[in-house]
Amino acid sequence: MYIGRFIVVGPGVGAYRVSSRSFPNRQIVERDGALTVTPTPDAPETDNPYIAYNCVRESEGRAVLGNGSHVDPVTEKLDMGYPARDALATALLALDYEKDDYDTPRIAGVIGSETATVGIVRRDALLIEEVSEPTLVATYEEDRPRAFDFDATTADEAARAAYDADFEHAVCAAGVTVDDAVRTSIAND
């Protein structure tokens, strides 16, 4: 099944995966303390504004994950002292769903060592939930947060588990753990 880009968010652990039929020539790189989705060197030229973005950033011992440019304002709101729910709601409402041919939802999550919050803004809804177990939300098909079997305990395991998850068109993935520090890992295969 093709569910597009997705995140898994739970207390202390999470992951983001790029799945794409249209733009598979992408990778995740570390840049300026963030994990960034970028075109690969052999990718065709495009002016699509949804191809490159920060997908993981850190904010005061928490990790922010998401599928687009909204990751930056979520992080900025957290840095200003906003609660995770409000940071997600503010950024997701402000940027809204992507204005592409598919009205692609924006998905995001905030992971702390003991807490996690997940959100999605679709054409028809904004959903923000605090979660106590690993929870998946995706841009297509799985566009409501739901519990997800995800037993990764390290950032490397989280990136690999997201990349290898049984959904179509994997391109790259990032894994995150949060305990005494935020740790990240990348799977570009």
N, C-alpha and C positions, 0 to 999 in steps of 0.2 A: 504494500500500500504506500502511496506517496502522500506524505503529510507536510512536505515543505520543511522550512527551517523550524527547529524546535529547541526548547529549553527543558531541563529537568532541574527543579529547585527543591532543596530540602535543608533542614538545619545542618550546617556544617559541610554540605557537599552540593555540587551542582555541575551542570554541563550545558553547552550550547553546540548545536550542530547546524552547519549549512548543508542543506539538501537542495539540489537544483537541477532542473531539466534545461533551463534556458541559459544559465551562466555557470557552467561547471568549472571553468578555468579560474578558480579562486583558491586562496590559501589564507591561513591565519599566521600572523607574525607578531612578535613582541616589538612595540614601538613606544618609547617615552612612558614606560610603566603601564601600558595598556596592551591588551591583545586586540589586534586589528585585522579585519577581513579585508584583503586586497586582491586585485587581479594577479594572476601568475604572470611571469615575464612573457609567456607565449599567448596570453589572452588577446582576443581581438579588441580593437579600440571600441569604446562605447561612451555615450554621454548619459547613461542610465545613472541617476543619483542614488540608487539603492544598492549598488554593487560593493562599495567600499565604506567601512564604518568601524568604529570601536565596538567590539562585542563583549569585552570584559574589562571592567575598571574596578579599582579599589577605592573605598571611602571609609576611612577611620576604622579599619579592622573588619570591614564587610566587603563583599563582592557584589557587583552589579553586572548582570548578564542581559543580553538582548539582541534583537535582530536588526538594529538600525541606529540612526543618529540620535534616537531618544536616550541611549545609554548615557551620553554625556550630560544632559540636563537632569536625569535621575541622580547621577553621581553628584552634580553640583548642589541639588536640593538637599541630599543627605549631608553633604559637607556644611551646609547652612544650618543643620539641626532639624530638618524635617523628619518626622517618622517615616518609615519605609512605605507605608500605605499612601501617605500624602505625596511623597516624592514620586512614586509610581503614577498615581492618579493625575497629578499636575502635568507631568511630562507626556503621558500617554494621551490625555485630553488635548493638550496644546498642539501636539504633532499629528494626532489622529491616525487613522489607518493610512497605508500608503496609497497614493492616488495613481496606481498603475492599472493595467488591464484587468487585474484580478481583485482589486480592492484588498490587497494583502494586509492582514492584521499586523499590528506591532505587538510583540511579546517581550516581557521583561521580568526579571526577578531580582530580589535582594536577599543575599545569604549572609547570615551571621553565624556565630558558632553554636548558638542555641535556638535561633529563630530563622524563619524564611517567609518571604512574601512573594507571591507571583501575580502577574497581571497580564491582561490582553485588552487591546482596543480593536474592535471589529467595526464594520460598517453599522451594525445594529446594537452594539453593546460595549460597555466598559466593565470588566470584571477584575476585581482585586481581592485576593484571598491570602490570609496568613495560613501557612500550612505546617503540619507537624511531621510529615513524612515526605519522601521524594514524590514530586508532583510534576507531571508533564503537561505542557501546553504547546501547541504547534500552530503554524499559520493556516493549514488546511486540514480538514477532516477532524483533527483532534483540537478544535479551537475552544474548548472548555477545559479548565484545569481538572486533572484527574490523577488519582494515586497511580504510581508507576513503580514497578519492581526494578530497583536500582540499588545494588549493594556495593558500589564503589566506596573505598575508604581513603584513597589517595587521589591527587589531581591526575596523575598518569592513568590510573584505573578509570577515573571518570571520563577523561577524554577518549580513551579507547572504547569504553562501554557505549558512549554516545555515538561514536563513529561506527561501531559494529552493530548498533541496534537494528532490529529487523524492519527497517523502513527503507524505501527505495531512494536511490540517487544520492548517496553520501558523497560529500565533497571534502569537508574538513570539520574538525571539532576542537573544542576547548573544554578542559576540565578544571574545576576549582574545588579546593577545600579551604575551610575557614576554621581555625582553632586559635592558637596563640598568634598565628600569622595567616595571611592570605597566600595560598600557594596555587600556581596555575601550571597547566601543561597543554600542549598542542598536539593534535594528530592530523597531519597533512599526508594523506596517502594517495 
